[in-house]
Amino acid sequence: MLGWLCSFSAIVASMLALVGCRGEAVPGLGRVAGTITMDGKPIAEASVMFEGAKPGEPPSLSKTDANGHYELYYSRGHKGATIGEHAVYISTYREATDDNPQGNKETIPARYNGKSELKAVVNRGQNKIDFALQSGGEIIQPHEASPIQKGRSPTGCN
């Protein structure tokens, strides 16, 4: 599960940069927008990914604004997500870049990203899908190795 977290930012950037070629075959989509909050407060600058509803379908992506609002894009120029049930991943983690040398730590519990329990159904037409997240629980920082990965046993005894 940590693998997707490590490359989530890269996936978002790649999808937005690579998709949208002319002649692209686009399946039926439902427009999706909403607001993401945690403990009643908007989450700004979070990456939002709806996995493809069917195997092999690309994800739909977005990023929240300062008010926690998002609108999904299937590809450049095509708003929405495919029709059906999607696993949903929401993350604030960003790897360090030249523009953001510190990167951003994950602040959202793993049950909403790396170990996501979130699901959403997209129907034809307009879909308003809000997520009211609750703090608490495990938060996984993708760049930090677990004790087992660092060569220590889970109990701390070697």
Summary of the structure (lengths in Angstrom):
residues: 158
radius of gyration: 16.6
end to end distance: 25.5
largest distance: 58.5
contacts: 447
relative contact order: 0.22
helix: 13%
strand: 32%
